[in-house]
Amino acid sequence: MIEFARHHSDANQLVALNIRRLLARLGWRYDDLVEASGLDERTIRRLVRGETEPRAGTIQKLAEALGVATDELFLDTPARFAGDFDRATNPQVAAAVEQSPERFAGWSGLDFDELHSRFGVGGELTVDGALEMADAMNARRETLERAKQLLETSEGELLREFVDMLYRRTASGNVATVAKTVEA
């Protein structure tokens, strides 16, 4: 029971630390976050002090208001340092963003961390490699968004069954059969 309480306390402190970090990055005050998130000031203050465990809906509202993925509210500081290292050692990503900013519209810090952590064949990522990876990441995001939308339609059950079938086949190592099934 003590370990459970400690885990939740640590998670609350992690969320609090990340909210403060993001507020500082944006140059925001509590009032700005209250207005952007629709949450009341008392809730925001308790979260920032790590006094309360946020509910899933609260985390979603905070992430949207702060312009980040929900995962970014749970980043551990050492993980953040690793991302900083990847950014410092892979400067071609910045050149790719400068060359083609539209490919990076709507990206979160976690998206950029993922891209910075990639390496090209034989070493660091090139500008072309960064752009190619950005396109692949955007295509994956678009596919996931479409799947979310389809799950809310009358075709949702069919999509769930198809994904389950593909998952079972790939988990069993029968990838060739999946390719043949998809082509048919």
N, C-alpha and C positions, 0 to 999 in steps of 0.2 A: 504494500500500500504506500509506503514511504517513497519507493522508487517511482511509482506511478505519479505521485504528487510532484516529485522532483522533475520528472520528464515534462509534465505540463507547465510547471513553473519556468523551466528552461525555454520551452517553446514560446511562452508568453513574453519572456525577456527578449528572445530573438525577434519576435514580431515588433516589439516596442523599439528595439534598436534599429530595425530596418525602416520603420515608419519615421523615426527621427532622422535617419540618414537621407531618406527620400524627401522629407520636408526641407532639409538643409539644401539638398541638391536643387530643388525647385525654388528655393528662396521663399517658401510658404510659412505662414503662421497657422495656428490651430483653426482660426476662422476660415482660412482659405480651404482647408481640408473639410471642415464642416459643410461649407457651401458646395464644394465639388462632389462630396460623397453622399450628402443628404442624411448623414448620421448626426446625432446630437453631440454637443460639445462635451458633455459629461462622459459619454462613451469614448470619444476620442482621447480625452485626458486620461481616463483609466487604462486604455490600451497603451498609450505612450508611456505610462508609468509601469506597465506590465502587471497591473492589478487584476486583470480579467482575461479569461480565455475567450477569444473572439469566435463567434459562430461562422459557419461557412458563408452565409449571406453577407455578413459584415466584412469578411476578408475579400469577397468579390467586389463589394462597393468600394473598399479602400483601394484595391488594385486598380480598378477602373478609374477612380478619381486621381490616383497618382501616376497613371499611364504606364503601369507595369503588369507583368503576368503575376498571378497569385503566388507562384513559386518564389518570386523575388522577395516576398515578405517573410519567407522562411530561410533565406540564405544565411549560412553561417559565415562569420567574418573571414575565417581562413579560406573558405571557398571563394570569397570575393577577392582575396589577395591573389589566388591562382588565376582568376580572370584578369586582374591587372597585369600579371606577369605575361599572360598570353597576348594581351593587347600590346604590351611594350615590345615583345619579341616577334610580332607579326604585323609590321607596318603596312603591308600590302592591302590589308582590309580597308584602312583609311583612304588609300589611293582609289580603291574600287568604289567606295562610297562617294568620293568626290567625282569620279568619272561617271557614275550612274546612280544618282541619289534616289530616283524613282523606284529602283529595285528594293530599297530599304525602307520605304514608307511604312509606318506603323510598326516597326520593329521595336521590341523591348530590349532591355539590357541583357536579358538571358539569351535572346536571339543572337545578339552581337557576341556574347561570351561563347556561344556554341561555334559561331563562325571563326572567331579568333583562335579557338582551340584546335581547329583543323590544320592539317599539314598536307602539302601537295606531295606528289611522287618524288621521293628523294630529298625532301626538306620542307622549307617554309612554303606557304601558300603564295602563289603568284596573283597578280591582279586578275588575270583571266580565270584562274582557278577560284578566286574569291567570288567573282561574278557568277560563275557556273554553280558554285555551291549555294549562293544566295538564291538563284533561280530554283534549284532543287528544294531548298528549304521553303520557299514561297509556294511551290507546287504542292509540297506536303501539307502546308498550312491550309491551302485552298481545298485540298481533298478532305482534310479533317472537318473544315467548316461545312462543306457540302454534305458530308456524312451526318453531321449534327443536325442539319436541316432536314435531311431525308428521314432520320430517325423520328422526327416529329410528324411525319406524314403517314398515309396508309401503306406506304412501301417500307416503313420502319422495320417491321417484322422480317420481311424478306432480306433486307440489308443485314440485320442481326444474324440471321441464319447463314447467309453467305460469308460474313466475317468469321463466324464460328467454324464453318467448314474449312475456310482457308487457314485459320489458326490451327485447327486440329491437324491438318495435312502438313503444314510447315513445322509444327512442333514434333511431328512424328518423323520428320526428315524426308518426307515424300514431296519435295518441291517440284520435281518434274511432272508429277501427276497434276499438281495445281496449275502449272503452265498449260498443260493439255486441256484441262477442264475450262480454263478461262478462254482459250482459243476457240473452243467448241461452241 
